[in-house]
Amino acid sequence: MRRLWIFLTLALWLAALPARAVSLISDEETESWLYDLLTPIFKAANLPLNRDYVHIVKDDSLNAFVGDQNHMFVHTGTLLKAADSNEIEGVLAHETGHILGGHILRLKIKLQDMQKATLASLIAAAGAAAASGRGDAAIAVVLGTQSSAINAITSYQVSEERAADETAVLLLNKNHKSVKGLKNFMQKIQNANRMQGIEESPYFRTHPVTVERVAFFNSKLAKENRRPADSAMDTRLKRLQAKLYAYLAPLPAVLKRYPLSDTSVAGNIAHAVYYMRLKNLNAALKYADTLIKLEPKNPYFREIKAQTLFENGKLKEAVRAYKEALELKPSSELFKLSYAEAVLAANPTRGEMEELIPLLEHVNRNQVYPTAYLYLGQIYADMGRVAEADYFAAEYNNAIGETAIARRQLAKALKQPLRADIKLRAEDLKVKLAQEEKKNSLF
């Protein structure tokens, strides 16, 4: 769970809004659960699903959205406020409906109609959205310069949301899953809007009128036979909710939701994280060890213990605990990064550092994790291999958007003798950076 505290900022097109900042958190257990829930939905939709394209957004609001290449984003608010897995299932089916409808591509085409709007208005809109947390605030800023374009896009949103609802019902039916969860989620949005005083006018809103949507789902729900809940997925949801809440909520709120009298698995998870945050090593380990004794093959319980040890400076013990978690789930890239971090913090031998190199290289096989490049650079620097260290430092800075620094570091690396395979990668990066610089010069 250590990666939970590392936040990344991405520029994304959300609905009809200009780019806004999105804070992402990473947690192996939650992402794996979402992937398992999403797999049958994508299968029913005949879409490919990449495990690395499932993301968690640190945002307390009820929302989820899709991006390019079928990336799926789910807000922590949606995860924490869901009553059961069927609610999240319905949300994911709805977002998959947007993918099947080609709404992402169509939205890009529609957005081209807004090019007459000034850059200043777009920047102001992004700032308004970030400051207020309200999508309609961003739309209102742009509205002053491009009213007709905004109205056209908002109207387009309404029709796409309705189409996605219809597709969601079809996908849920294919998997013999109930529409009830999606209906309940729409009612939660409706209640949240009422509490915040948001008027569901025909234009200024994120979703079409939820009263209409709830009525639509009710009509579908009335026609379906009783469908059993997925108890296994519900159990997993309760556990990850306990962990997320214990990490993200104010400490007094944690014990209010999960009092110490709660001896359930979810309660023990919350208490372990609660005491970890308090730096109470003995209490946190007591709950972590209770969980491990209950389920010795559960990698996420080992992870909690590993992070507890790491946070309290017990580095050698943390290395062993992270290794145990990784052995139980060797496919986890996040576990690999946490294990590498612990090893590097524990004054490793040269042999231990060399063992980390293929592990970290494998992490970035399917998706770029900048931290893997950072650790590789650190390893090569500690081993006295300066050229390789400069190359991986360049990769790291390119991955986090510091392209000017990346070009300087890459130039240093290429002036020194490099291992043949790394030299080829360095030359590829040089071309990539040059292309990016040329592209940026056009704007």
Secondary structure, DSSP 8 states (H G I E B T S, - for coil): -GGGG--EEEEE--TT---EEEEEE--HHHHHHHHHHHHHHHHHTT----GGGEEEE---SS-EEE-GGG-EEEEHHHHHH-SSHHHHHHHHHHHHHHHHTTHHHHHHHHHGGGTTS-HHHHHHHHHHHHHH--HHHHHHHHHTT-HHHHHHHHHHHHHHHHHHHHHHHHHHHHTT--SHHHHHHHHHHHHHHHHHT----SSSSSSS-HHHHHHHHHHHHTTS------HHHHHHHHHHHHHHHHHHS-HHHHHHHS-TT--SHHHHHHHHHHHHHTT-HHHHHHHHHHHHHH-TT-HHHHHHHHHHHHHTT-HHHHHHHHHHHHHH-TT-HHHHHHHHHHHHHT---HHHHHHHHHHHHHHTTTS--HHHHHHHHHHHHHTT-HHHHHHHHHHHHHHTT-HHHHHHHHHHHHTS---HHHHHHHHHHHHHHHHHHHHHHT-
